[in-house]
Amino acid sequence: MIVYNVTCHISSDMEAEWLEWMQNEHLPEVMSTGCFVGVKMMRLLTQATDDEGVNIAVQYTAQSMEDYERYRDTHAPALQAKTREKYGERVLAYRSLLEVIE
């Protein structure tokens, strides 16, 4: 299993709006690609003392590296552009790829 982790930094004043958009629009769009079998959103509880805002980790689970690569190559550019168009620099994202060790 592969986990595509996207950690987003959002200003506190727009957290509720962003979460609603994620749950009602973005996550359903990503999941409709058929590249992932699950998704979880988690709020980071540890933050740097000078860090203002909220950090949310979104973890998409893919069955295989091929499924992730299909998402990355075919779907991600348009979905990321759509997010940038809506939020610009108000949402900063850091992406990482993990392999589940069983």
Phi, psi and omega in degrees: 000143179243137177245121175263110184257127175239111178262124185247137174255123185233140175293145184303325184289346179243011182301311183298316179298314181296316179298319179297315179298317179300310185290325185263339183236298190293309181300316177300324177296314180298313182293332180290349177290339182079007182274340184238150180255353179193162178210144176224144172243135181223139176272129176288131181266339178258133180217156175294149183297332180266009183271115176258142181110192185235143176245125180239129175260129177247121183243115178261132181256126177247147178293328186210165175297326179297320178296316177299314182297324176297317177298309183303316186277326188260321190248324187301316183304314181291319181292321177292322177296320178298319178294315178298321179296321182284318189244346180054228181274003180285343174234120179254133184239139174239125184250142175215159181238131182232153175248132178285128177259123183249000000 
